[in-house]
Amino acid sequence: MEILKGKKILLGITGGIAAYKSCELVRLWQKAGADVMAVMTPAAVNFITPLTLASLTGREVLTDTFAASNTGIDHIRAARWADLAVIAPATANTIAKIACGIADNLLTSAVLASRAPLVVAPAMNCAMYENAATQNNLRILKERGIALVGPDSGYQACGDIGRGRMSEPAEIFRQTASMLIASGQNRRMVITAGPTEEPIDPVRCITNRSSGKMGYALAQAAAVRGWKVKLVSGPVSLPDPVGVETVRIRTASEMLEHAWREARDAECFIGCAAVADFKPSSVSESKIKKTANDGFKLSLTQNPDIIKTVAALDNLFTVGFAAETDDLLVYARHKLQSKNLDMIIANDVSSPLTGFNSDDNEATIIYRNGRETPVPKMSKEDLALRIIDAINCELAETAALSESEENGRQ
Ligand code: CTP
């Protein structure tokens, strides 16, 4: 499926052994319809030849700022051409140059001259990666909004075992594809997060232990991927995610009111809130007093199902969460169907390592067509990016499919 049709990617290759993996990355982008231009540093040509890249990309490979064929502005041409610039592999040396704004070869010059978003996939020996200088440089890149993919941990070409291996091409493809699909568009997403609070009287309420961390991480990840996000949040102690319009509510009814209003103009809705299923049938206006030897009975009424209500809207991609303690996948599959969702994220909340208040999570992404993708334990931030990427790819595939059906009819 050509989900990247018409997108232009500038691939920077630096002098690391992982350079051979760049060929696979080019193939993945091309299969998805993207046009790729390669720029290599002088060190990179020691690992793979420009001819390999030229044959794969069908384009001249830029290597030398002062080549006879170069009019002296190849780096500017390349910089202006790209929708996205990706450096994979990125050595510690090139990362340091980018952090300092050094432009001493065609690649670093093109990066400095480019206004396109930049993705860097570090690849180096684990000691070089852990070195304070490299860590500091990576922090500078992050602060400038440059996206980092990896590095992974494992066996390294030099024989060491540790963190520094370039991420696999499939992972770099997934993250860059998601950025390209979402970039420059005014697409709206609504996310619910946190618990709800159902008042019993002015001082008491029914609530639950949801921390809101997963929903807030999703809102941040969606904003990073270029979505215009509205976050409808129950009471939590987290700061508003950067670049996200956040509205704070208390009850399920208030959450429904905001979610419904916003979802009508949105393309995607994620229900991540732990909505109280029941609320007190009536709320006492004054504090309820205990009376001796007299039990207390609370009558409850069912709350509206927010995600099921908004899932009835046409053209809204709806994603739910199934936080369960037993029979995780069975309940999740059932919820996907009974709530008419496009995707559900099944996660086990019985473990303190991945439950409500933890920083990590693991999940299975279940699609409407029955496909299931397990996602191993990782930080809620990383899982959030995975989920947003999965949504972006699914929406792009649906759009590409309907475009080809439309073309077939004409
Ligand atoms: N949800 C919702 N409104 C509700 C209850 C749940 O929008 N009143 C959404 C949640 O945000 C989540 C999904 O539905 O995306 C599943 O929530 P969950 O609490 O697991 O399911 P329930 O339908 O409440 O079922 P049960 O509590 O019986 O497991």
Residues whose N, C-alpha, C, O or C-beta is under 5 A from the ligand:
A	BS01	CTP	G271 C272 A273 A274 V275 A276 D277 N303 P304 D305 I306 I307 V319 G320 F321 A322 A323
